[in-house]
Amino acid sequence: MDGLTDCYAREILTSIGGYDLCVTEFLRVTDTLFPKRVFYRRFPELKTSNSTISKTKSGTPVFLQLLGSDPYVLADNATKAVQLGAKGIDLNFGCPAKTVNRRKGGASLLKYPERIHEIVTSVRQAVPLDTPVTAKMRLGYDDQLLALDNALAIEAGGVDWLTIHARTKKEAYHPPAHWDSLLPISERLSIPVIANGDIWSVADYYRCCQQSGCDSVMLGRGAMVTPDLALQIKSALLEKENIPLSWDAVCGLLNTLYALMLHNSELNNRYIAPRLKLWTKWLMPNYYQAETLFTKLKKINDPHQAIKLIQRSKAK
Ligand SMILES: Cc1cc2nc3c(=O)[nH]c(=O)nc-3n(C[C@H](O)[C@H](O)[C@H](O)COP(=O)(O)O)c2cc1C
């Protein structure tokens, strides 16, 4: 998620467990082949040795997400990413952002299944067959009328699986997600369909799978609110006991986030406090202590002061 699940968040979330895969924030492709440094900035997991490349520290694979509308420039950038070590390419056909849609990228493409097919085909043909190409779409732009057409166009383009955010672009992030609208698609497609949208708890996971006919889900905001949600789901599936993360443990995660960012000499220190505040805010629906902490953090810009407040919150 753009602005949320950067490499630090990916490292922290996957270290908790329960994730089979994660995807970078989108990299918007317009008309150029990016230099190496652009890929590395968005996807620092490429900067490691061969055995750990394109994986988080805990070994979870990371795919690069590309967003754009030019089939050939997207294919060139996908090829370069794979040459740099990306283990998979995900194509974004769901972003509702105005700047993205004005340039005919993201969700705006959902009005044109043929164009989507062209993009997927072009990227699939450019990327070696042993590297998965996947896609993510919404149910539509204004309505769901083209949902199946788009899904079939993506499948015909040769993706390995398709993730569907069960809302239209017009619905933005408003609840509810229409899990049942995924059923005719998951029944019709031969490739796996991954359900996404409004999975905030283990109970949501089960309801979503039942209504959508999907076996797998993609977590979005729920992972920020409940950092161990994937582990809770995996544990439930394996009938294993799992104790939800305590506030102390969550403060430990924020401390790790701080340490990871501080450790990166290329990262401007000004980035640190906003990140700590942002995640603390996301934790508020699940941890009452986050609200008190956020009120204090709000006024702080110095990372060292911010972490002291977090450590104090843990000690209480
Ligand atoms: C701040 C924000 C940034 C997002 N950025 C991306 C992105 O870069 N790529 C993407 O595929 N989806 C992105 N999404 C959409 C989520 O991946 C997800 O599809 C959506 O939030 C619905 O799932 P949820 O209800 O579990 O959050 C973003 C969502 C939010 C709230």
The ligand as an ORCA input file, in Angstrom:
! r2SCAN-3c Opt
* xyz 0 1
  C      -3.110      4.324      1.658
  C      -3.383      3.183      0.709
  C      -2.462      2.931     -0.289
  C      -2.685      1.877     -1.187
  N      -1.750      1.597     -2.137
  C      -1.899      0.521     -2.940
  C      -0.888      0.134     -3.870
  O       0.169      0.764     -3.980
  N      -1.127     -0.951     -4.638
  C      -2.274     -1.685     -4.530
  O      -2.436     -2.670     -5.235
  N      -3.242     -1.352     -3.668
  C      -3.077     -0.270     -2.875
  N      -4.054      0.052     -1.974
  C      -5.276     -0.760     -1.909
  C      -5.111     -1.937     -0.945
  O      -4.087     -2.781     -1.395
  C      -6.390     -2.743     -0.857
  O      -6.719     -3.227     -2.126
  C      -7.564     -1.945     -0.326
  O      -7.191     -1.134      0.757
  C      -8.705     -2.866      0.098
  O      -8.263     -3.807      1.014
  P      -8.481     -3.591      2.602
  O      -9.943     -3.275      2.789
  O      -8.034     -4.881      3.199
  O      -7.625     -2.416      2.983
  C      -3.861      1.098     -1.080
  C      -4.783      1.373     -0.055
  C      -4.544      2.395      0.835
  C      -5.551      2.659      1.926
*
